[in-house]
Amino acid sequence: MIVILLGCLCGGVEAQLTIEITGGHESAVPIAIVPFASAGGSGDPSAEIDRIVTADLERSGRFKTLTDRDMLSRPSQPADVDFSTWQALAQEYLVIGRSRQAGPDRYSTEFNLFDVFRKEQIAVYGIPGSRAGLRRVAHKIADLIYEKIIGEPGAFSSRIAYVTETVRADGKHEFILQVADADGYNPQTILTSREPIMSPAWSPDGTRIAYVSFEKKASAVYIQNVATGGREPVAAYPGINGAPAWSPDGSRLALTLSKDGDPEIYVLNLVSRSLERVTRNFSIDTEPAWSADGKSIIFTSDRGGNPQLYSVRFADRQTRRLTFEGNYNAGAAVSPDGRFVAMVHGSGGQYRIAVLELGTRNFNVLTDGNGDESPSFAPNGSMVLYATRRGGRELLSAVSVDGLFHQQLLTSTGAVREPAWAPEN
């Protein structure tokens, strides 16, 4: 098990968020990230870049990094690399780098990626950044390394949203909608409320979050700008207003509304504010999720006697059932490439995260908890973030799509739930 401290949550929650990594891929790639040559000086922030890159690659489960103490040399320039040294350490790849101060509050970081056994450089990049932006520079370096070796984009530069619940000194509950980097750093409070906050959902461009708030003692759906804090209610009809989901182009919002009777799926046009009813059934239809091409919506319905996932096409309103395994499948999340649908799968009183591959119909249960919920895909589709309960605590976990790699995100106080992984932007 590897434990990586991730920093403090701000905005009213004084707790540390940590990641515990368990399991891993047997085929994890050996890679050495040599400590970068830094700009120097007391408190030089660039000295942390290689540590952040190492932590990112470790968190992916796809890499096995070499510890500093096992390195026989620490080159910072390509001319200083002796491939035989790294071959003797059974490293497949090597990363070296250097950072220099390029002006007031400005840094320039360059790194080289080598294939050790081929004895060749396969990438070199230079990335500028401000002092405050060096963590983002490090995440970008990890993204580039991941993509060059694995062949798909990394997700280390992305962000996550989640809701924390704590009990104040006066005994009242406080709910906080937070946004942080994917590794838990740079937390930002989006909303604090004495009433529940639910179902945060990122816009496709990552600039806004839709969520459900009960701050006026009834459910309402809001859209809030992450940078400015400006927000507006977009659905506050009588009855249920819930489960917002953005269309792939960001122009529409799918919702669950009960204003006309039973909970049904509606689509709100965010420009015209016109509302279109998508489902018509005497059952409960809820939790919409858009297909990757925006031509259909996957939703949860009990029309067959128990909650299962269904898909409805906009073109002809044709509805078909997607899930048949177990007696409960709900809360769909669609992978960015449209290949997989993650869900909460219930069987024998246990609720776990499962994925359905739409093309092959292969169904795979990924987790072993008994109260797992709220799945959300990483922007590269490699992992699923979800809420769970362990030892009486509510926390977040993530699992790789193949189920081989797990990590937990914990706070020392309070409960964490309702995760949403932001798209890459």
PLY file of the C-alpha trace (Angstrom):
ply
format ascii 1.0
element vertex 425
property float x
property float y
property float z
element edge 424
property int vertex1
property int vertex2
end_header
0.00 0.00 0.00
1.26 3.49 -0.86
-0.09 6.53 0.97
0.32 9.95 -0.64
-0.63 13.04 1.38
-2.58 15.43 -0.76
-3.08 18.58 1.25
-5.76 20.47 3.15
-9.32 21.10 2.12
-10.18 24.75 2.47
-13.40 26.70 2.76
-14.58 25.51 6.14
-13.32 21.94 6.13
-10.06 21.55 8.07
-9.16 18.02 7.05
-6.52 16.31 4.99
-7.40 14.42 1.86
-5.21 11.39 1.32
-4.97 8.74 -1.36
-4.34 5.12 -0.45
-3.29 2.97 -3.40
-3.93 -0.76 -3.34
-3.51 -3.41 -5.99
-1.99 -2.55 -9.34
-1.26 -3.86 -12.79
1.15 -6.79 -12.97
2.38 -5.25 -16.21
3.16 -1.86 -14.61
5.94 -0.17 -16.57
9.25 0.37 -14.70
10.26 4.02 -14.98
12.85 6.19 -13.24
12.00 9.85 -12.59
15.31 11.43 -11.67
15.07 14.44 -9.30
14.96 17.50 -11.54
17.72 20.07 -11.39
15.92 23.05 -9.86
16.27 26.78 -10.15
17.81 26.87 -6.69
17.33 29.13 -3.75
15.46 28.82 -0.48
11.93 27.57 -0.84
12.33 26.91 -4.56
8.94 25.48 -5.63
10.35 23.86 -8.77
12.13 21.32 -6.54
8.78 19.54 -6.10
8.07 18.96 -9.80
9.63 15.50 -10.12
7.91 14.34 -6.90
4.51 15.36 -8.26
5.21 13.61 -11.58
6.22 10.47 -9.70
3.09 10.54 -7.53
0.87 11.05 -10.61
2.32 8.10 -12.49
2.12 5.88 -9.40
-1.55 6.82 -8.91
-2.40 5.65 -12.41
-1.45 2.07 -11.54
0.27 1.75 -14.91
3.80 2.59 -13.75
6.25 1.33 -11.16
8.63 4.13 -10.27
12.18 3.73 -8.97
12.86 5.22 -5.54
15.50 7.93 -5.17
17.62 5.75 -2.89
17.89 3.06 -5.56
19.24 5.43 -8.22
22.92 5.04 -8.99
23.20 8.42 -10.71
21.13 11.58 -11.09
21.68 13.07 -14.53
19.90 16.29 -15.50
21.22 16.70 -19.06
20.94 14.20 -21.96
24.72 14.07 -22.35
25.01 12.76 -18.79
22.77 9.71 -19.33
24.51 6.32 -19.17
21.92 3.83 -20.43
23.79 0.83 -19.07
23.25 2.11 -15.52
19.48 2.19 -15.98
19.45 -1.11 -17.83
21.16 -2.70 -14.85
18.31 -1.39 -12.70
15.76 -2.98 -15.10
14.18 0.38 -15.95
12.34 0.56 -19.27
12.06 4.35 -19.31
13.98 7.25 -17.85
12.91 10.85 -17.25
15.32 13.68 -16.49
14.58 17.38 -16.26
15.62 20.80 -15.18
13.82 23.96 -14.16
15.09 27.53 -14.23
13.68 30.88 -13.25
12.82 32.73 -16.44
11.73 36.02 -14.91
9.85 37.46 -11.95
7.50 34.70 -10.80
8.15 32.78 -14.04
9.77 29.37 -14.52
10.71 27.26 -17.50
10.81 23.49 -17.10
12.26 21.08 -19.65
12.28 17.31 -19.49
13.54 14.40 -21.59
11.97 10.96 -21.86
14.22 8.05 -22.88
13.61 4.47 -23.92
16.34 2.77 -21.90
16.70 -0.48 -23.83
16.58 1.20 -27.22
19.02 3.81 -25.90
17.13 6.66 -27.50
15.30 9.83 -26.57
11.61 9.57 -27.45
10.37 12.96 -26.24
11.60 16.36 -25.11
9.33 19.19 -23.99
9.70 22.64 -22.50
6.80 23.98 -20.43
6.58 27.52 -19.00
4.66 28.34 -15.85
4.23 30.77 -13.01
5.33 30.03 -9.47
1.72 29.30 -8.48
1.24 27.17 -11.59
4.14 24.73 -11.15
1.87 21.95 -9.89
-0.07 22.24 -13.14
3.24 22.09 -15.05
4.10 18.87 -13.20
0.68 17.37 -13.98
1.15 18.28 -17.64
4.53 16.54 -17.69
2.92 13.41 -16.22
0.17 13.62 -18.86
2.73 13.80 -21.67
4.75 10.86 -20.30
1.61 8.77 -19.82
0.41 9.45 -23.37
3.79 8.80 -24.96
4.18 5.41 -23.25
0.61 4.16 -22.79
-0.78 5.61 -26.00
-3.76 7.45 -24.53
-4.09 10.89 -22.91
-3.31 11.24 -19.24
-5.81 12.68 -16.76
-3.49 14.19 -14.16
-4.28 17.78 -15.14
-7.99 17.26 -14.62
-10.14 18.19 -11.62
-12.75 16.53 -9.47
-15.83 17.87 -7.69
-17.32 16.32 -4.57
-19.57 17.11 -1.63
-18.38 16.99 1.98
-20.66 16.85 5.01
-19.48 17.79 8.47
-21.15 18.42 11.81
-20.47 21.88 13.20
-19.79 22.66 16.85
-23.43 23.68 17.24
-24.53 20.22 16.08
-25.84 21.40 12.72
-24.79 19.75 9.47
-22.85 21.69 6.85
-22.60 20.66 3.20
-19.79 21.95 1.01
-19.39 21.54 -2.73
-15.65 21.39 -3.44
-13.49 21.37 -6.56
-9.87 20.17 -6.44
-7.12 18.93 -8.71
-7.33 15.22 -9.46
-4.66 14.59 -6.79
-6.62 16.53 -4.16
-4.57 19.73 -4.13
-5.78 23.30 -4.78
-9.26 22.80 -3.27
-11.86 25.46 -3.97
-15.21 25.86 -2.24
-18.05 26.30 -4.72
-20.97 26.39 -2.30
-21.56 26.04 1.44
-25.04 25.25 2.70
-26.90 24.01 5.76
-29.08 21.98 3.38
-28.02 19.02 1.19
-26.13 19.51 -2.08
-26.38 16.69 -4.60
-25.48 15.47 -8.08
-22.71 17.85 -9.23
-22.13 17.59 -12.98
-19.42 19.33 -15.01
-20.12 21.16 -18.26
-18.17 19.71 -21.22
-15.78 22.68 -21.24
-15.11 22.37 -17.50
-16.11 25.96 -16.72
-19.47 25.32 -15.00
-21.07 22.86 -12.61
-24.74 21.97 -12.42
-25.99 20.64 -9.09
-29.07 20.14 -6.95
-29.48 22.32 -3.87
-32.11 22.18 -1.12
-31.18 25.59 0.31
-34.74 26.88 -0.08
-36.19 23.76 1.57
-37.07 22.27 -1.82
-34.94 20.80 -4.60
-33.73 23.11 -7.35
-31.09 22.73 -10.07
-28.46 25.46 -10.31
-25.65 26.16 -12.77
-22.57 27.85 -11.34
-19.47 29.28 -12.98
-16.45 27.72 -11.26
-14.14 30.70 -11.82
-16.47 33.59 -10.98
-18.92 31.94 -8.59
-21.86 33.40 -10.50
-24.85 31.07 -10.51
-28.47 30.82 -11.52
-31.38 28.43 -10.91
-32.48 26.63 -14.07
-35.11 24.24 -12.70
-37.25 24.87 -9.63
-40.54 23.26 -10.58
-43.01 21.80 -8.05
-41.87 18.35 -6.93
-38.55 16.73 -7.82
-35.82 18.69 -9.62
-32.82 16.44 -9.85
-29.97 14.57 -11.55
-28.68 17.20 -14.02
-26.60 15.88 -16.92
-24.97 18.01 -19.63
-25.29 17.18 -23.31
-21.93 16.58 -25.04
-22.09 20.00 -26.73
-23.07 21.80 -23.52
-26.23 23.31 -24.98
-28.76 21.20 -23.09
-29.30 19.74 -19.66
-31.11 16.46 -19.03
-33.08 16.45 -15.77
-35.40 14.36 -13.64
-38.63 16.28 -12.99
-41.91 15.24 -11.40
-43.82 18.42 -12.18
-46.32 16.49 -14.32
-46.76 13.52 -12.00
-44.32 10.59 -11.96
-40.57 11.35 -12.19
-39.67 11.54 -15.88
-36.66 12.54 -18.00
-36.75 16.02 -19.52
-34.25 18.01 -21.57
-33.79 21.73 -20.95
-32.44 23.89 -23.80
-30.09 26.29 -22.03
-30.39 28.96 -24.73
-34.14 29.07 -25.33
-35.03 27.61 -21.90
-37.56 25.38 -23.63
-38.31 22.06 -21.93
-38.77 18.77 -23.77
-40.21 15.67 -22.14
-38.28 12.55 -23.17
-39.94 9.65 -21.30
-43.61 8.87 -20.69
-44.23 5.98 -18.36
-46.10 5.29 -15.13
-42.86 4.09 -13.55
-40.02 6.12 -12.05
-37.57 7.32 -14.73
-34.52 9.08 -13.33
-30.72 9.61 -13.42
-30.18 10.52 -17.10
-26.78 10.18 -18.76
-26.06 11.21 -22.35
-24.54 8.90 -24.91
-21.18 10.09 -26.20
-22.70 11.14 -29.55
-25.61 12.97 -27.91
-28.19 10.96 -29.85
-29.66 9.09 -26.91
-30.02 9.13 -23.14
-29.40 6.26 -20.75
-31.54 6.37 -17.62
-32.69 4.36 -14.61
-36.24 3.01 -14.58
-38.23 0.51 -12.54
-40.69 -0.12 -15.37
-39.62 -3.77 -15.45
-40.27 -4.30 -11.75
-36.88 -3.27 -10.37
-34.33 -0.55 -11.25
-32.48 -1.25 -14.51
-30.78 0.86 -17.18
-32.61 1.78 -20.37
-31.70 3.82 -23.43
-34.01 6.12 -25.36
-33.14 7.58 -28.78
-34.13 11.13 -29.60
-34.81 10.37 -33.27
-37.71 7.97 -32.71
-38.11 7.72 -28.90
-37.33 4.00 -29.18
-36.51 2.63 -25.73
-34.54 -0.52 -25.00
-33.34 -2.20 -21.84
-29.56 -2.35 -21.39
-28.99 -4.32 -18.18
-30.20 -7.73 -17.07
-27.58 -8.85 -14.53
-28.77 -8.78 -10.91
-31.90 -7.13 -9.58
-30.56 -3.59 -9.43
-28.59 -1.47 -11.94
-28.79 2.30 -11.63
-26.92 5.61 -11.80
-25.31 5.29 -15.23
-22.13 7.09 -16.27
-20.91 6.87 -19.88
-17.19 6.74 -20.70
-15.89 9.63 -22.84
-15.40 7.34 -25.85
-18.87 5.83 -25.45
-17.60 2.25 -25.07
-18.53 1.65 -21.44
-21.38 2.38 -19.09
-20.56 2.37 -15.38
-23.35 1.85 -12.86
-24.31 0.84 -9.35
-24.97 -2.90 -9.49
-27.03 -4.50 -6.76
-27.17 -8.21 -6.09
-27.79 -10.10 -2.84
-28.04 -6.86 -0.88
-24.57 -5.71 -2.00
-24.17 -2.54 -4.06
-21.01 -2.30 -6.14
-19.66 -0.52 -9.19
-19.89 -2.42 -12.48
-19.22 -1.60 -16.12
-21.00 -2.76 -19.24
-19.10 -2.71 -22.53
-21.80 -1.75 -25.00
-20.22 -3.33 -28.07
-19.55 -6.76 -26.59
-22.19 -6.76 -23.82
-19.43 -7.83 -21.43
-20.48 -7.06 -17.84
-17.83 -6.73 -15.15
-18.21 -5.95 -11.43
-15.21 -3.81 -10.44
-15.55 -3.27 -6.68
-16.18 -5.34 -3.57
-17.92 -2.83 -1.30
-21.48 -3.01 -0.07
-22.51 0.63 -0.45
-20.79 1.90 -3.59
-22.51 4.66 -5.60
-22.16 7.70 -7.90
-19.68 6.43 -10.55
-17.88 8.99 -12.72
-15.31 8.32 -15.46
-11.88 9.93 -15.71
-11.59 12.12 -18.83
-9.39 9.48 -20.49
-11.81 6.69 -19.54
-9.15 4.71 -17.66
-10.68 4.88 -14.18
-14.02 5.25 -12.42
-14.36 7.51 -9.39
-17.15 6.62 -6.96
-18.44 7.08 -3.41
-18.30 4.24 -0.91
-18.48 3.33 2.77
-15.61 1.70 4.62
-15.45 1.07 8.36
-18.42 3.35 9.01
-16.91 6.20 6.97
-18.08 7.76 3.73
-15.21 8.36 1.33
-14.29 8.35 -2.35
-12.55 5.57 -4.23
-11.36 5.00 -7.77
-10.96 1.79 -9.72
-9.44 1.07 -13.12
-11.87 -0.02 -15.83
-10.36 -3.50 -15.77
-10.83 -3.68 -11.99
-7.14 -4.36 -11.24
-6.15 -1.08 -9.61
-7.81 0.68 -6.67
-7.28 3.85 -4.68
-9.17 5.51 -1.84
-9.54 9.24 -1.15
-10.17 9.94 2.51
-10.61 12.89 4.83
-9.73 12.78 8.50
-13.13 14.23 9.43
-16.56 14.30 7.83
-18.06 12.41 4.94
-17.16 12.74 1.26
-19.63 11.79 -1.47
-21.16 12.69 -4.85
-17.92 12.71 -6.89
-17.73 14.03 -10.45
-14.58 13.90 -12.57
-14.20 16.94 -14.81
-13.61 16.62 -18.55
-10.20 17.48 -19.91
-9.91 21.14 -20.91
0 1
1 2
2 3
3 4
4 5
5 6
6 7
7 8
8 9
9 10
10 11
11 12
12 13
13 14
14 15
15 16
16 17
17 18
18 19
19 20
20 21
21 22
22 23
23 24
24 25
25 26
26 27
27 28
28 29
29 30
30 31
31 32
32 33
33 34
34 35
35 36
36 37
37 38
38 39
39 40
40 41
41 42
42 43
43 44
44 45
45 46
46 47
47 48
48 49
49 50
50 51
51 52
52 53
53 54
54 55
55 56
56 57
57 58
58 59
59 60
60 61
61 62
62 63
63 64
64 65
65 66
66 67
67 68
68 69
69 70
70 71
71 72
72 73
73 74
74 75
75 76
76 77
77 78
78 79
79 80
80 81
81 82
82 83
83 84
84 85
85 86
86 87
87 88
88 89
89 90
90 91
91 92
92 93
93 94
94 95
95 96
96 97
97 98
98 99
99 100
100 101
101 102
102 103
103 104
104 105
105 106
106 107
107 108
108 109
109 110
110 111
111 112
112 113
113 114
114 115
115 116
116 117
117 118
118 119
119 120
120 121
121 122
122 123
123 124
124 125
125 126
126 127
127 128
128 129
129 130
130 131
131 132
132 133
133 134
134 135
135 136
136 137
137 138
138 139
139 140
140 141
141 142
142 143
143 144
144 145
145 146
146 147
147 148
148 149
149 150
150 151
151 152
152 153
153 154
154 155
155 156
156 157
157 158
158 159
159 160
160 161
161 162
162 163
163 164
164 165
165 166
166 167
167 168
168 169
169 170
170 171
171 172
172 173
173 174
174 175
175 176
176 177
177 178
178 179
179 180
180 181
181 182
182 183
183 184
184 185
185 186
186 187
187 188
188 189
189 190
190 191
191 192
192 193
193 194
194 195
195 196
196 197
197 198
198 199
199 200
200 201
201 202
202 203
203 204
204 205
205 206
206 207
207 208
208 209
209 210
210 211
211 212
212 213
213 214
214 215
215 216
216 217
217 218
218 219
219 220
220 221
221 222
222 223
223 224
224 225
225 226
226 227
227 228
228 229
229 230
230 231
231 232
232 233
233 234
234 235
235 236
236 237
237 238
238 239
239 240
240 241
241 242
242 243
243 244
244 245
245 246
246 247
247 248
248 249
249 250
250 251
251 252
252 253
253 254
254 255
255 256
256 257
257 258
258 259
259 260
260 261
261 262
262 263
263 264
264 265
265 266
266 267
267 268
268 269
269 270
270 271
271 272
272 273
273 274
274 275
275 276
276 277
277 278
278 279
279 280
280 281
281 282
282 283
283 284
284 285
285 286
286 287
287 288
288 289
289 290
290 291
291 292
292 293
293 294
294 295
295 296
296 297
297 298
298 299
299 300
300 301
301 302
302 303
303 304
304 305
305 306
306 307
307 308
308 309
309 310
310 311
311 312
312 313
313 314
314 315
315 316
316 317
317 318
318 319
319 320
320 321
321 322
322 323
323 324
324 325
325 326
326 327
327 328
328 329
329 330
330 331
331 332
332 333
333 334
334 335
335 336
336 337
337 338
338 339
339 340
340 341
341 342
342 343
343 344
344 345
345 346
346 347
347 348
348 349
349 350
350 351
351 352
352 353
353 354
354 355
355 356
356 357
357 358
358 359
359 360
360 361
361 362
362 363
363 364
364 365
365 366
366 367
367 368
368 369
369 370
370 371
371 372
372 373
373 374
374 375
375 376
376 377
377 378
378 379
379 380
380 381
381 382
382 383
383 384
384 385
385 386
386 387
387 388
388 389
389 390
390 391
391 392
392 393
393 394
394 395
395 396
396 397
397 398
398 399
399 400
400 401
401 402
402 403
403 404
404 405
405 406
406 407
407 408
408 409
409 410
410 411
411 412
412 413
413 414
414 415
415 416
416 417
417 418
418 419
419 420
420 421
421 422
422 423
423 424
